[in-house]
Amino acid sequence: MSQRSLSLRLAVCSALFAFAAAASAQTAPAASPTSASAVTQAALPAQLQDFTTYVDNTLKTFKVPGVAVAIVKDGKVVMEQGFGVREIGKPTKVDANTLFAIASNTKAFTAASLQMLADEGKLDMDARVIDYLPWFRMSNSYVTHEMRVRDLLAHRSGLSLGAGDLLYWPPTSYTTKDVVERLAKVPIKNSFRGHYAYDNILFAVATLVIEKVSGESYADFVRDHIFKPVGMDESLIDCTYLKPGMDVATGHAPYNFKDIKPVPPMAWLNDPGAGGIYASVHDLAKWMNVQLAGGKLPDGKQLFSEKSHHEMWSMLTPIPIHKPSIPELAPLTPEYYGYGEGWFLSTYQGQKLVWHTGGWPGFVSRVTMVPKLHLGVVVLTNQQSGAAFNAITYRVLDAYMNPGKKTDWVAVYDKAVKQFNANADTSWAKHEAARDKHSKPSLPLAQYAGTYRDPWYGDIVITDQNGKLRMRFSKTKQLIGTMTPWQHDTFIVRWDDRSLDADAFVNFALDDDGHVREMRIKPVSPRTDFSFDFQDLRPVPVKVNADAKGG
């Protein structure tokens, strides 16, 4: 699914699909469930009568502090319930109204916003992006000219997996317009409309198109034109709207891939259309019912037209179907797999699924709908375990679609997680075996120091501090760390923030006179989130390219 590695966060969507390698396991005690729903267990299918026990086992197995689940069927809410705690070590329970970061599940709201503007005749989904943003540029003139509004939502631009994510992940000081302007330098590595590669940056472009056409900020548009009509009274555009005392979950991450600890909330102010929303399962149950009703609101009015609904749920970009990571995942292999407008499209048990996942520092989630059954399930978690949300989702789907067979998806995903972690450990062992431990850097450490400039990111600064090299990404506060020699002219940078799990190899190439010519960076571990797209950077010393525009 992913061209490089499994993602636990922003594009967790494709990498954590059921038949791919599962997300890594983490550590934290689970708590007893608490219900915030008036719906009784009697309303559930027989296979879900032990659902509380099943979810509790899921939390313990995958070390997730808390989770919230909602199920809708035939336009009604069957269940909305919280399990576990909002923050590890604290007693406050998760309930149906607890807010979680839903990350890339935001993309469906961005797609709906564009389609609603199209319904009003304010834009054409097949018009060129430059018709609305004349200054918009990709790094290829043909792609710039031919990029349509619909293309922004379909992951078929020719960009590589997660391209440009470092412009806003971890948070940077760039504005949304800065991000989109810098897209002109982000390399295109695949054919336009000929290759699936998940991205977030084109949703920043979509954000600006919405703002330009509507005359409103993205936050105001979504709040006034989607949240309010749907009745999503608890949902917020990003964490800057959170206030003390709110019913909100704390995200948790594995520090150094093991120890579960809380992480601070992250606001994505420069690409909100890709993943900014906070929501509860109570609100998302309403959202799923509107989606399953073809855009129709409870009062009978259309939020978006049936035509727009059909377009959002129609495949634009096929996605290759790969062999499952373990045999037990084979039953989840779909008949087809692809992406529409803000939604993944596939099959399960012969039925079409419309779904998406989301990942964020400390949070992962999944929204899944079965249109012909008028069935929907949403799972929100406050820990980075896609295995947990998949195990819960497929238990619910089986209860309605395959009631004669009760698969222990927790055990299946636990096995897949362990295999993935073993493969990651093997990858590191290979690096260790290939290392020339007796080699030394070609230059004194101080000669690697300096400012390095990448065409699309900007400046990366390396300083010599008392004989130790320190790396700092100039626009990203969290990307600062210490570089230690690995072998020859390759170093490893270990970031001070150990929740990032994104340590990287830093390789220097020298010119004929022994001066640094360029620098290359790539993640050390296959477990690193692909939004750390270090490999797309091409930094050179500023003195070599003194006329380049700074960052």
Residue pairs with C-beta under 8 A, 6 or more apart in sequence:
1 14
1 15
1 17
1 20
1 319
1 320
1 322
2 11
2 14
2 15
2 20
2 161
2 198
2 530
3 160
3 161
3 197
4 161
4 526
4 530
4 535
5 15
5 523
5 525
5 526
5 527
5 528
5 529
5 530
6 15
6 16
6 20
6 21
6 22
6 23
6 24
6 420
6 526
6 527
7 15
7 16
7 162
7 359
7 529
7 530
7 531
8 16
8 23
8 24
8 359
8 364
8 384
8 385
8 386
8 527
8 529
9 103
9 359
9 360
9 361
9 364
9 384
9 529
9 531
10 103
10 104
10 162
10 165
10 169
10 200
10 274
10 275
10 358
10 359
10 360
10 529
10 531
11 104
11 161
11 162
11 198
11 199
11 200
11 359
11 530
11 531
12 23
12 103
12 104
12 357
12 358
12 359
12 364
12 386
13 104
13 198
13 344
13 356
13 357
13 358
13 359
14 20
14 198
14 319
14 344
15 21
15 386
15 530
16 22
16 23
16 357
16 359
16 364
16 386
16 387
16 389
16 390
17 337
17 344
17 346
17 357
18 329
18 332
18 390
18 394
19 321
19 322
19 324
19 325
19 329
19 330
19 332
19 333
19 334
20 322
20 324
20 325
21 325
21 416
21 419
21 420
21 423
22 325
22 386
22 387
22 390
22 413
22 416
22 417
22 420
23 364
23 384
23 385
23 386
23 387
23 417
23 420
24 254
24 257
24 384
24 385
24 417
24 420
24 421
24 424
24 527
25 61
25 62
25 63
25 385
25 387
25 414
25 417
25 418
25 421
26 62
26 63
26 64
26 252
26 253
26 254
26 258
26 260
26 383
26 384
26 385
27 63
27 254
27 258
27 259
27 260
28 63
28 64
28 65
28 88
28 252
28 260
28 383
29 60
29 63
29 65
29 88
30 56
30 59
30 60
30 63
30 64
30 65
30 83
30 84
31 59
31 65
31 66
31 83
31 84
31 85
31 93
32 56
32 83
32 84
33 52
33 55
33 56
33 81
33 82
33 83
33 84
34 81
34 82
34 83
34 93
34 94
34 95
35 81
35 82
35 95
35 96
36 80
36 81
36 82
36 95
36 96
36 97
36 282
37 77
37 79
37 80
37 81
37 96
39 77
39 78
39 79
39 80
41 48
41 49
41 51
43 78
43 79
44 51
44 71
44 78
44 79
44 399
45 399
45 400
45 403
46 399
46 403
47 395
47 398
47 399
47 403
47 406
48 395
48 396
48 399
51 79
51 395
52 83
54 392
54 395
54 410
55 67
55 69
55 83
55 392
56 83
57 410
58 64
58 67
58 388
58 391
58 392
58 410
59 65
59 66
59 67
59 83
59 84
59 388
61 388
61 410
61 414
62 383
62 385
62 387
62 388
62 391
62 410
62 413
62 414
62 417
63 260
63 383
63 385
64 84
64 252
64 381
64 382
64 383
64 385
64 388
65 84
65 85
65 86
65 87
65 88
65 252
65 260
65 382
65 383
66 82
66 83
66 84
66 85
66 86
66 93
66 94
66 98
66 249
66 381
66 382
66 383
67 82
67 83
67 84
67 94
67 379
67 380
67 381
67 382
67 388
67 389
67 392
68 80
68 81
68 82
68 83
68 94
68 95
68 96
68 98
68 100
68 280
68 281
68 379
68 380
69 79
69 80
69 81
69 83
69 281
69 377
69 378
69 379
69 380
69 392
69 396
70 77
70 79
70 80
70 81
70 96
70 281
70 282
70 284
70 285
70 288
70 376
70 377
70 378
71 77
71 78
71 79
71 80
71 285
71 375
71 376
71 377
71 396
72 78
72 285
72 288
72 289
72 292
72 374
72 375
72 376
72 377
73 373
73 374
73 375
73 376
73 400
74 374
75 289
75 292
75 293
75 374
77 285
77 289
80 96
80 281
80 282
80 285
81 95
81 96
81 281
82 93
82 94
82 95
82 96
82 98
82 281
83 94
84 93
84 94
85 91
85 92
85 93
85 94
86 92
86 93
86 94
86 98
86 247
86 248
86 249
86 250
86 382
87 249
87 250
87 252
87 262
87 382
88 250
88 252
88 260
88 261
88 262
94 249
94 382
95 247
96 280
96 281
96 282
97 234
97 247
97 280
97 282
98 247
98 248
98 249
98 280
98 380
99 234
99 235
99 236
99 242
99 246
99 247
99 248
99 249
99 278
99 279
99 280
100 248
100 249
100 278
100 279
100 280
100 363
100 365
100 380
100 381
100 382
101 239
101 251
101 265
101 266
101 275
101 277
101 278
101 358
101 360
101 362
101 363
101 365
102 275
102 277
102 278
102 279
102 284
102 358
102 360
102 363
102 365
102 367
102 380
103 275
103 358
103 359
103 360
103 363
103 364
103 365
104 200
104 274
104 275
104 356
104 357
104 358
104 359
105 275
105 277
105 279
105 284
105 356
105 357
105 358
105 365
105 366
105 367
106 272
106 273
106 274
106 275
106 276
106 277
106 358
107 153
107 203
107 273
107 274
107 275
107 342
107 356
108 291
108 312
108 342
108 343
108 356
108 367
109 222
109 226
109 273
109 277
109 342
110 153
110 203
110 206
110 207
110 210
110 273
110 274
110 342
111 153
111 206
111 312
111 341
111 342
111 343
112 226
112 303
112 304
112 308
112 312
112 342
113 210
113 214
113 218
113 221
113 222
113 225
113 226
113 273
114 123
114 125
114 149
114 152
114 153
114 206
114 209
114 210
114 341
115 125
115 304
115 305
115 308
115 309
115 311
115 312
115 341
116 225
116 226
116 303
116 304
116 308
117 123
117 210
117 213
117 214
118 124
118 125
118 308
119 304
119 305
119 307
119 308
122 213
122 214
123 132
123 149
123 209
123 213
124 149
125 148
125 149
125 150
125 311
126 148
126 149
126 150
127 148
127 149
128 145
128 146
128 147
128 148
128 149
129 136
129 147
129 148
129 149
129 151
129 152
129 205
129 209
130 136
130 144
130 145
130 147
132 149
132 209
132 212
132 213
133 180
133 205
133 208
133 209
133 212
135 181
136 144
136 147
136 180
136 183
136 205
137 144
137 181
137 183
137 184
138 144
138 147
138 157
138 158
138 183
138 184
138 186
138 188
139 183
139 184
139 185
139 186
139 187
139 188
140 158
140 188
140 192
142 192
143 157
143 158
143 188
143 192
146 192
147 157
149 206
149 209
150 311
150 316
150 341
151 157
151 193
151 202
152 202
152 203
152 205
152 206
152 209
153 202
153 203
153 206
153 316
153 340
153 341
153 342
154 316
154 317
154 339
154 340
154 341
155 196
155 197
155 198
155 199
155 317
155 339
156 192
156 193
156 194
156 195
156 196
156 197
156 316
156 317
156 339
157 188
157 192
157 193
157 197
157 199
157 202
158 188
158 189
158 190
158 191
158 192
158 193
158 194
158 195
158 197
159 186
159 188
159 189
159 190
159 197
159 199
159 201
159 202
160 187
160 189
160 190
160 197
160 533
160 536
161 197
161 198
161 199
161 530
161 533
162 198
162 199
162 200
162 530
162 531
162 532
162 533
163 186
163 187
163 189
163 197
163 199
163 201
163 533
163 536
164 179
164 182
164 183
164 186
164 199
164 200
164 201
164 456
164 533
164 536
165 200
165 201
165 530
165 531
165 532
165 533
166 172
166 457
166 473
166 476
166 531
166 532
166 533
166 534
166 537
167 174
167 178
167 179
167 182
167 201
167 270
167 456
167 457
167 475
168 174
168 179
168 200
168 204
168 268
168 270
168 271
169 200
169 268
169 531
169 532
170 266
170 361
170 476
170 477
170 478
170 479
170 500
171 266
171 267
171 268
171 269
171 270
171 476
171 477
171 478
172 270
172 475
172 476
173 475
174 182
174 270
174 475
175 270
176 204
176 207
176 208
176 269
176 270
176 271
176 272
177 208
178 270
179 201
179 204
179 270
179 271
180 201
180 204
180 205
180 208
182 456
182 457
182 458
183 201
183 204
183 205
183 456
184 456
185 455
185 456
186 201
186 456
186 536
187 456
187 536
190 197
193 317
196 317
196 318
196 319
196 320
196 338
196 339
200 271
200 274
200 275
200 531
201 271
201 274
203 271
203 273
203 274
203 275
204 270
204 271
204 273
204 274
206 273
207 218
207 271
207 272
207 273
207 274
210 216
210 218
210 221
210 273
211 217
211 218
211 221
214 221
216 224
218 237
218 272
218 273
219 237
219 238
219 272
222 237
222 277
223 237
226 232
226 303
227 233
227 235
227 283
229 297
229 301
229 303
230 283
230 286
230 287
230 290
230 297
230 303
231 283
231 286
231 298
232 279
232 283
232 284
232 286
232 287
233 283
234 279
234 280
234 282
234 283
235 277
235 278
235 279
235 280
235 283
236 242
236 277
236 278
236 279
237 272
237 276
237 277
237 278
238 267
238 268
238 269
238 272
238 276
238 277
238 278
239 265
239 266
239 267
239 278
240 267
240 269
241 278
242 248
242 265
242 278
247 280
248 278
249 363
249 380
249 382
250 262
250 263
250 362
250 382
251 262
251 263
251 265
251 360
251 361
251 362
251 363
251 382
251 383
252 260
252 261
252 262
252 263
252 362
252 382
252 383
252 384
253 260
253 261
253 263
253 361
253 362
253 383
253 384
253 499
253 501
254 260
254 384
254 499
254 501
255 261
255 498
255 499
255 501
256 498
256 501
257 501
257 525
257 527
260 383
261 499
262 362
263 361
263 362
263 499
264 361
266 360
266 361
267 276
268 274
268 275
268 276
269 276
275 358
275 360
279 287
279 380
280 380
281 378
281 380
284 367
284 378
284 380
285 376
285 378
287 367
288 367
288 369
288 376
288 378
289 298
289 376
290 296
290 297
290 303
291 309
291 354
291 369
291 376
292 369
292 371
292 374
292 375
292 376
294 306
294 309
295 302
295 303
295 304
295 305
295 306
295 308
295 309
296 302
296 303
297 303
311 340
311 341
312 340
312 341
312 342
312 343
313 340
313 343
313 345
313 354
313 371
314 340
314 341
314 345
315 336
315 338
315 339
315 340
315 345
316 338
316 339
316 340
316 341
317 338
317 339
318 336
318 337
318 338
319 337
319 338
319 339
319 344
320 337
321 333
321 334
321 336
321 337
324 330
324 332
324 333
325 416
325 419
325 420
326 412
326 415
326 416
326 419
328 412
328 415
328 416
329 412
329 416
331 407
332 348
332 394
334 346
334 347
334 348
334 353
335 346
335 347
335 350
336 345
336 346
336 347
337 344
337 345
337 346
338 344
338 345
338 346
339 345
340 354
342 356
343 354
343 355
343 356
344 353
344 354
344 355
344 356
344 357
345 352
345 353
345 354
346 352
346 353
346 355
347 353
348 370
348 394
348 397
348 401
349 397
349 401
349 402
351 370
351 372
351 373
351 401
352 370
352 371
352 372
353 368
353 369
353 370
354 368
354 369
354 370
354 371
355 366
355 367
355 368
355 369
356 366
356 367
357 364
357 365
357 366
357 367
357 386
357 389
358 364
358 365
358 366
359 365
359 384
359 386
359 529
361 499
362 382
362 383
362 384
363 380
363 381
363 382
363 383
363 384
364 381
364 383
364 384
364 385
364 386
364 388
364 389
365 378
365 379
365 380
365 381
365 389
366 378
366 379
366 386
366 389
366 390
366 393
367 376
367 377
367 378
368 376
368 377
368 378
368 393
368 397
369 375
369 376
370 376
370 397
370 400
370 401
373 400
373 401
375 397
375 400
377 392
377 393
377 396
377 397
379 388
379 389
379 392
379 393
380 389
381 388
381 389
387 413
387 414
387 416
387 417
388 413
390 409
390 413
391 409
391 410
391 412
391 413
392 409
394 407
394 409
395 407
395 409
398 405
398 406
398 407
420 527
421 527
423 526
424 525
424 526
424 527
427 525
427 526
428 524
428 525
431 524
435 486
435 487
436 487
436 488
437 487
439 487
439 488
440 485
440 488
441 448
441 485
441 488
441 489
441 491
442 488
442 489
442 510
442 514
443 489
443 510
443 514
443 516
445 464
445 467
445 468
445 469
446 464
447 515
447 516
448 462
448 469
448 483
448 491
448 508
448 516
449 462
449 463
449 464
449 469
450 461
450 462
450 516
450 541
450 542
450 543
451 459
451 460
451 461
451 462
451 541
451 542
452 459
452 460
452 461
452 462
452 519
452 539
452 540
452 541
452 542
453 459
453 460
453 539
453 540
453 541
453 542
453 545
453 548
453 550
453 551
454 460
454 537
454 538
454 539
454 551
455 538
455 548
456 536
457 473
457 475
457 537
457 539
457 551
458 474
458 475
458 550
458 551
459 474
459 475
459 542
459 550
459 551
460 471
460 472
460 473
460 474
460 519
460 537
460 539
461 471
461 472
461 474
462 469
462 470
462 471
462 472
462 483
463 469
463 470
463 472
464 470
468 482
468 483
469 482
469 483
469 484
469 491
470 480
470 481
470 482
470 483
471 479
471 480
471 481
471 482
471 483
471 493
471 506
472 479
472 480
473 479
473 480
474 551
475 551
478 495
478 497
478 500
479 495
479 500
480 495
480 496
481 493
481 494
481 495
481 496
481 503
482 493
482 494
482 496
483 491
483 492
483 493
483 506
484 491
484 492
484 494
485 491
486 492
486 505
489 507
489 508
489 509
489 510
490 505
490 506
490 507
490 508
491 505
491 506
491 507
491 508
492 503
492 504
492 505
492 506
492 524
493 503
493 504
493 506
493 521
494 503
495 502
495 503
500 532
501 525
501 527
501 528
501 529
502 523
502 528
502 529
502 532
503 523
503 524
503 525
503 528
504 521
504 522
504 523
504 524
504 528
504 532
504 534
505 521
505 522
505 523
505 524
506 519
506 520
506 521
507 519
507 520
507 521
508 516
508 518
508 519
509 516
509 517
509 518
509 519
509 520
510 516
510 517
511 517
515 541
516 541
517 540
517 541
517 544
518 538
518 539
518 540
518 541
519 539
519 540
520 535
520 537
520 538
521 534
521 535
521 537
521 539
522 534
522 535
523 532
523 534
523 535
542 548
